């Protein structure tokens, strides 16, 4: 008799449930996302399961897997890495996303690639930088910053810009991004 026990595990942020992202993408896309994460290379994050394999793991049809991959891409939870040799199918990079909030308002969403070897350190660095605990310009180097409703990203200055009424700003609850690359210093409310 031969058996195998796999003791590896994945991480998942509670924010995906609390922010409603899981409900928005649906259980099929969530299962496909987890399946892709289960195939991720520890050091690079790259995963190359075929859609049939994903379907076998999740119990979904090929069409449902394809639709789930589209939903994940649109939700910034997956990106397809195009390599020079397209003969072997798609290579995926699962992504993690975190909402930065001021009260109930989403200022922006920070998206990073799921690379198991560096994920915890990357998330801790981003959290510390956002909370102003440490100044680490590299914390945001490999992030995609998606502005929330009413905000725009000013790449030239490295700041989020928005026009917000004073009544919409929660009392004493200001969030900033210390030392964002390109010399930016935070959020500019105009």
N, C-alpha and C positions, 0 to 999 in steps of 0.2 A: 504494500500500500504506500502510495506517495501522496503527500499533501503539501500545500504551500500556504503560508500565512504572510500576507503583506501588511507590514506595520507602518507604512507611510500614511500620511494624513494631509489634509488640505486645510487652509485657513479660510474663514469667511467672516466678513464684517457684519455685525448686527445692523449697521446702518442700511444694508441692502433691504432688510425687512422693515425697519422703522421708517425709512424714507419712502417706502412703497415701490421701490424698484422691482422687487420680485413679483409683486402683484401686477405691475405694469407690463413686464415681459412675459409673464405667464409660466405655468409649471413646465411646459415643454422646453422652452428656451432655457429655463433654469436648470433642468436636467441635462440638456446638451452642454451648457456652460460647465457644469460640474464634471461631466464626462471628459470634456476637453482638458480641464484642469488636472484630471486624474492621469492624463497622458503626458503632461508637461515635463520636459526635461528639467532636472533640478537646477542646472546652472544657466540655462538659456531661456527657459520658459516655453520654448517651441514645442508644439505638439503636432503630430501628423496622423491622427486616426482618420481612417476613411469614413465617409458618411454611413456606409453599411455597418461598420464597426460601432459607430456611435448609436445607430439604430438598434443594434443587438444589445448594447449595454443599457439603453434607456427604454426599450420596448416600443420605440416610435417607428413609424413608417419612414421611408426615404424622403418622401415629400414633406413630412412634418419636420424632419431633421433639417432639410434645406431651408424651410421657412424659419425655423428657430435660429439658424445661423444668420439669416438676414436680420431678424429681430435683434440679435445680440450685437451685430455690427452697428445697426442704427442706434442702439442704446449705449454705444461706446464700451461694451463689455467684451468685445472680441475684435481682433484685427487679423486679417489674412496676410501672411508674409509671402510676397512673391519672390521666388528664387529664380536664378537663371535657367534651371532645368525644370520645366513644368510637366515632365512626363510622369512624375510620381504623385500628383495630386496636390492638395492644399496643405500648407503648413499654417497652423493657427497659433496665435498668442492670446490667451485669455487675458482680460484686463480687470483691474479693480478700480472702483470709483468711490469717491468720498465727497459728500456735500459739505461745503463750508457755509455755515449759517450765521446770521445775525438775528437773534430771536427766531421767528418762524420763516424769515426770508432767506432763500438760497442765494448767496452772493456769487458762488461759482461751484463748479464741480471739478475736482482734481482727478485725473485718470492716469493710472500707471499700469505698466505691463506686469503680469503675474509671473515673476521669476522667483521660485521657491527659495533659492539660496540667499537672496537679498531682500525678500519682501518685508520681513519684520523690521529690518534696519531702515529700509526706505520709508515705510509708514511712520516709524518712530521719528525719523528725521523731519518729515513733513509736518507731523503733529507738533513737534517741538518748535519748528520755525513759525508755524501759524500762531502758536500760543506765545511766541516771543521769548521762549526759554533759551534758545540757542540761535546764533546767527550762522546759518549754513547756506550759502548761495547754491551749493550743489544739490541741496534738498529738492529743488524744483527743476533741476537740469533735465531730467527724463520724464517730465510730466506734461500732460496736455491739460490746459486750463480752459474750461468751457464756462463762459459767463452765464450767470443766472438771468432770469427775466428782468429786463430794465437795466442791465449792465452791459458794458462793452469792454473788451480787452484792448488796452492801449499798449501795443507791443513796443512802440518807440520809447515809452516811459516806464513800461513794466508795471502798470497799475490797472486796476478795474475802475471804470468810470461809470457814474450813475447820477441821475437827478432824483433825489429822494426828498419828500416833504419831511420836515422836522418831526411831524407827528408819527411818521412811519418808522423812525429810528427808536429801537428799544432803549430804555433808560440804561445808561452806563454800559452798554453792550457793544463795544466797537471791536472789530476783528481786523487784523492787519497781516500782511505778508512781509515780514522783515527780509530784506536783502534778496528780493526776487531778481533773477538774472536780467540783464540789460539795464541795471542801475535802478530798477523800480523799488519803491518803498512801501507800497500798500494800496489802499483803496482811497480813491479821490471822490468824495461826495460833493457834487456841485448843485 
